[in-house]
Amino acid sequence: MKIPPQEKMRSEPGGNDGGAGREGRVADSRGVDCGGTPNEAYGYDENAGVSSTRKVILEYANTIIVALVLAAFVMTFVARSFLVQGSSMEPTLHHGERLLVNRFVYRFSEPKRGDIVVFRYPENPRQMFIKRVIGVPGDVVEITGGVVYVSGMGLVEPYIAEPPMGEYGPALVPANRVFVLGDNRNSSHDSTHESVGMVPYSSIQGKAFLVYWPFSQLRTCKNPSYSGVPDHPGSYMAIVPGTL
């Protein structure tokens, strides 16, 4: 009695089930039938299909995780979103607008006159204020007769709501601090109030650079161009800022 030859199976490289499952693909296999005639056998590995789906899900998950990490990095070190509340920066910023604040810029430079900055309110550090930098270290600030003077120079300010009615100073801005005012001068809790005073650099969270909501009001926060502003106190050159 003749014993039929045993059936032999030969897998192509990567064709074993374990490899197919791991790589997410289906490998072909070649077999020999009992009659000794070779043929091609094509099959579908269900495990490979499941693994392929799992791979796609993992890729999406990894992408989302990376995006969240990058977003967290940006929000922590580069930019942060703030909601404007109140009218102290009218007409430059309006209640309910959302803006982006550059948290990175002051790591390499100091605040400048005209910058719109967000800082922690001294009496409640969890509360954020937004104002405009008017005086920097070494400046002497005075408000009188409806005009703001910086080291003896009267500011022409087309960006404010109305001239200030109160009196202030003269006061010297100390090192590592800035003097800030709201553009709505008569409805602003700013450096003219004892509870705020001169704002230390360490309290400043960043510089406002973009209003992004509502989208119809999308715009950048431009600095006024203070022509002829001196780098030292005592000059009497005129300060003529441009419009925002």
C-alpha positions as CSV (number, residue, x, y, z in Angstrom):
1,M,0.0,0.0,0.0
2,K,1.4,3.3,-1.1
3,I,1.5,6.0,1.5
4,P,0.6,9.4,0.1
5,P,3.2,12.1,0.7
6,Q,2.6,14.4,3.6
7,E,1.3,17.9,2.9
8,K,3.9,20.6,3.3
9,M,3.2,24.3,3.8
10,R,5.8,27.0,3.0
11,S,5.3,30.5,4.1
12,E,6.6,33.5,2.2
13,P,8.8,35.9,4.2
14,G,6.7,37.6,6.7
15,G,3.8,35.3,6.0
16,N,3.4,33.7,9.5
17,D,0.4,34.8,11.5
18,G,2.4,36.5,14.1
19,G,4.3,38.7,11.6
20,A,1.1,39.5,9.7
21,G,-0.7,40.6,12.9
22,R,2.2,42.8,14.0
23,E,2.8,44.5,10.6
24,G,-0.9,45.0,9.8
25,R,-0.8,43.2,6.5
26,V,-1.9,39.7,5.1
27,A,0.9,37.5,3.7
28,D,0.4,34.9,1.0
29,S,1.2,31.2,1.6
30,R,2.1,28.4,-0.9
31,G,1.1,24.8,-0.4
32,V,1.4,21.4,-2.1
33,D,-1.8,19.2,-2.4
34,C,-1.9,15.4,-1.9
35,G,-1.6,14.7,-5.6
36,G,1.8,16.5,-5.6
37,T,0.6,19.4,-7.8
38,P,1.5,22.8,-6.3
39,N,-1.1,25.5,-6.1
40,E,-1.6,29.0,-4.7
41,A,-3.8,29.4,-1.7
42,Y,-5.0,32.9,-0.8
43,G,-6.6,33.6,2.5
44,Y,-7.7,36.5,4.7
45,D,-6.3,36.8,8.2
46,E,-9.0,38.3,10.4
47,N,-6.4,39.0,13.1
48,A,-4.4,41.1,10.6
49,G,-7.5,43.2,9.9
50,V,-8.1,43.8,13.6
51,S,-4.4,44.7,14.0
52,S,-4.6,47.1,11.1
53,T,-7.5,48.9,12.6
54,R,-5.8,49.0,16.0
55,K,-2.7,50.5,14.3
56,V,-4.8,53.3,12.7
57,I,-6.4,54.1,16.0
58,L,-3.0,54.2,17.7
59,E,-1.7,56.6,15.0
60,Y,-4.7,58.9,15.6
61,A,-4.3,58.7,19.3
62,N,-0.5,59.5,19.0
63,T,-1.3,62.5,16.8
64,I,-3.9,63.8,19.2
65,I,-1.5,63.4,22.2
66,V,1.3,65.2,20.3
67,A,-1.1,68.0,19.4
68,L,-2.2,68.4,23.0
69,V,1.4,68.4,24.3
70,L,2.3,71.1,21.7
71,A,-0.8,73.1,22.6
72,A,0.1,72.9,26.3
73,F,3.6,74.0,25.6
74,V,2.4,77.0,23.5
75,M,-0.2,78.0,26.1
76,T,2.4,77.7,28.9
77,F,5.4,79.3,27.4
78,V,4.5,81.1,24.1
79,A,0.9,82.4,24.0
80,R,-2.2,82.4,26.1
81,S,-5.8,83.4,25.5
82,F,-7.6,86.0,27.6
83,L,-11.1,87.3,27.8
84,V,-11.5,91.1,28.0
85,Q,-13.9,92.1,30.9
86,G,-15.0,95.6,31.5
87,S,-14.5,98.9,29.6
88,S,-11.1,100.2,31.0
89,M,-9.4,99.7,27.6
90,E,-12.1,101.3,25.5
91,P,-12.0,102.2,22.6
92,T,-9.0,99.9,21.9
93,L,-10.4,96.7,23.4
94,H,-14.0,95.9,24.0
95,H,-15.8,93.9,26.7
96,G,-16.2,90.2,25.6
97,E,-13.4,90.2,23.1
98,R,-10.8,87.4,23.2
99,L,-7.2,88.1,22.6
100,L,-3.9,86.3,22.5
101,V,-1.0,87.3,24.7
102,N,2.6,86.7,23.9
103,R,4.2,85.2,27.0
104,F,7.6,84.7,25.4
105,V,8.5,88.2,24.3
106,Y,9.6,89.6,27.7
107,R,12.0,86.7,28.2
108,F,14.3,88.6,25.8
109,S,13.3,92.2,26.1
110,E,11.7,94.6,28.5
111,P,8.2,96.2,28.3
112,K,8.1,99.3,26.1
113,R,6.0,102.4,26.1
114,G,2.7,101.6,24.3
115,D,2.7,97.9,25.0
116,I,-0.7,96.5,26.0
117,V,0.2,94.1,28.9
118,V,-1.6,91.6,31.0
119,F,-0.5,91.5,34.7
120,R,-1.5,90.1,38.0
121,Y,-3.5,92.4,40.2
122,P,-1.4,92.9,43.4
123,E,-4.3,92.6,45.9
124,N,-5.5,89.4,44.2
125,P,-2.8,87.6,42.1
126,R,-5.4,85.3,40.7
127,Q,-7.1,88.2,39.0
128,M,-5.6,89.6,35.7
129,F,-5.6,93.2,34.6
130,I,-4.9,94.5,31.1
131,K,-3.5,98.1,30.6
132,R,-1.1,100.1,28.4
133,V,2.5,100.8,29.4
134,I,3.0,104.5,29.7
135,G,6.1,104.8,31.7
136,V,9.2,102.6,31.9
137,P,12.1,102.6,34.5
138,G,13.6,106.1,34.8
139,D,10.6,108.0,33.5
140,V,8.9,110.6,35.5
141,V,5.1,110.4,35.0
142,E,2.7,113.2,35.8
143,I,-1.0,113.8,34.9
144,T,-2.3,117.3,35.1
145,G,-4.7,119.5,33.1
146,G,-6.0,116.5,31.1
147,V,-2.6,115.6,29.8
148,V,-0.2,112.8,30.6
149,Y,3.4,113.8,30.8
150,V,6.4,111.5,30.5
151,S,9.6,113.1,31.7
152,G,8.2,116.5,30.9
153,M,6.8,115.6,27.5
154,G,3.0,115.8,26.9
155,L,1.5,112.8,25.1
156,V,-0.8,113.2,22.2
157,E,-3.0,110.1,22.5
158,P,-5.6,109.5,19.8
159,Y,-6.3,106.0,21.1
160,I,-7.9,107.1,24.5
161,A,-11.6,107.5,25.2
162,E,-11.2,110.9,26.7
163,P,-8.6,113.1,28.5
164,P,-8.0,112.2,32.1
165,M,-9.7,114.3,34.7
166,G,-7.7,113.5,37.7
167,E,-4.2,114.7,38.9
168,Y,-1.2,112.4,39.5
169,G,2.4,112.8,40.3
170,P,5.0,113.6,39.4
171,A,6.3,110.1,40.2
172,L,9.5,108.3,39.2
173,V,9.1,104.8,37.7
174,P,11.6,102.6,39.6
175,A,13.8,99.8,38.2
176,N,12.0,96.7,36.9
177,R,8.6,98.3,37.1
178,V,6.2,100.0,34.7
179,F,3.5,102.7,35.0
180,V,0.3,101.6,33.3
181,L,-3.0,103.3,32.4
182,G,-6.2,102.1,30.8
183,D,-7.1,103.8,27.5
184,N,-10.5,104.7,29.1
185,R,-8.6,106.9,31.5
186,N,-11.5,108.0,33.7
187,S,-12.9,104.4,34.1
188,S,-9.7,102.5,34.8
189,H,-8.2,100.9,37.9
190,D,-4.5,101.4,37.0
191,S,-1.2,102.7,38.3
192,T,-2.8,105.9,39.5
193,H,-4.5,103.8,42.2
194,E,-2.6,102.7,45.3
195,S,-3.8,99.1,45.0
196,V,-2.1,98.8,41.7
197,G,0.8,101.2,41.7
198,M,3.9,100.6,39.6
199,V,3.6,97.1,38.2
200,P,6.7,94.9,38.7
201,Y,8.1,93.0,35.7
202,S,7.5,89.7,37.6
203,S,3.7,90.3,37.6
204,I,3.5,90.8,33.8
205,Q,2.1,87.8,32.0
206,G,2.8,89.0,28.5
207,K,2.0,91.4,25.7
208,A,-1.3,91.4,23.9
209,F,-0.8,91.0,20.1
210,L,-4.0,89.7,18.5
211,V,-7.8,90.1,19.0
212,Y,-9.2,86.9,17.5
213,W,-12.8,86.9,18.7
214,P,-15.3,87.8,17.5
215,F,-13.9,86.9,14.2
216,S,-15.4,89.9,12.5
217,Q,-13.2,92.1,14.7
218,L,-10.0,90.2,14.0
219,R,-7.1,92.6,14.4
220,T,-3.6,93.0,15.7
221,C,-2.7,95.1,18.8
222,K,-0.3,97.7,17.3
223,N,1.9,99.9,19.4
224,P,1.6,103.7,18.9
225,S,4.7,105.0,17.2
226,Y,6.2,107.4,19.8
227,S,8.3,109.6,17.6
228,G,11.3,111.2,19.4
229,V,10.7,109.5,22.7
230,P,14.0,109.8,24.6
231,D,15.7,107.0,26.4
232,H,16.5,109.2,29.4
233,P,14.3,111.6,31.4
234,G,14.6,115.4,31.1
235,S,14.0,115.9,27.4
236,Y,11.2,118.1,26.3
237,M,10.7,116.7,22.8
238,A,7.1,116.0,21.8
239,I,5.7,112.5,21.9
240,V,3.4,112.0,18.9
241,P,1.9,108.5,18.8
242,G,0.2,107.2,15.7
243,T,-3.3,105.7,15.6
244,L,-3.9,102.0,16.5
